[in-house]
């Protein structure tokens, strides 16, 4: 139950350092998108910039999804016949 409470707290109100890191990732993704948009359609660096932008978006999504996924896992385990084992 403590793990569920901690996970819910992190999910609903991430620590300040995590929020700053997410803002930095969003800013970097926006910078990469703008740089890619400023290049000609046939420029050879567009694919690399797009991939770098997608990595930033993946990191943002994973950072948000991992605690939510863990919390849902704990809730589903708590509802099972075995419940949440203490260890």
N, C-alpha and C positions, 0 to 999 in steps of 0.2 A: 504494500500500500504506500510505503514511503517513496518507492521508485515511481509509482504512478503520480503521486502528489508532486514530486520534483519534476517529472516530465511535463505535467500539465502546467506547472509554473513557468518552465522554460519555454513551452510552446506558446502560452498566452502572453508572456512578458519576457522576451529574451533579454539576457544580460546586455548592458550598455555596449560592451566591447563587441558582442556579436552583432548588435544593431549597426554599429559603426562599420564593421567589416562588410555587412550586407550593403550598406550605402556605398561603400567604396567599390564593391563588385558591380553594383548597378551603374555607378558613374563610369567605370571602366568599360562596361558593355555599351553604354551610350557613346562613349568616346570612339570605340572601335566601329560602331555603326555609322557614326558621322564621318569617320575617316574613310570607311568603305564607300559611303555614298558620294564622297567627293572625288572618287576615282572614276575613270572611264569604265564603261561596261565591260570592255575586253581587257582590262588591266590584269596582269598576272597575280597581283597581291590581293585581289578581292576574295578569293577562296580562303586564303590564310586568315584574313581579317574576319571573315564570316565564321570560320571554325573557332577562332579565339573568342569571338563574341558568344558563340554557343556554349563554349566551356564556362564562361562567366555565368551564363544563364543556368547551366547545369549545377554549378556550385551553389547558386542562390536557391534553386529548387531543392537540392539535396539537403542543404542546411535547414530549410524549413520543414521538409518532409520527414527527416529521420526521427525527430522527437514525436511527431504526430503518429508516425507508423509504430513506434515503440509503445506509445500510450494506447493505441487501438489494440495492439497485441496484448498488453496487460489487461485491458478491459475484457477482451474476448477470453483470455485465459481465466480470469476471475469468474466468468459466467459458465465455465465448464464444470463437469462433475468433480474434477480433481482440484479446481480452484487455483489460487496462487500459492505455490509451494514456498515455504520460508527461505529455502536456499536454492 
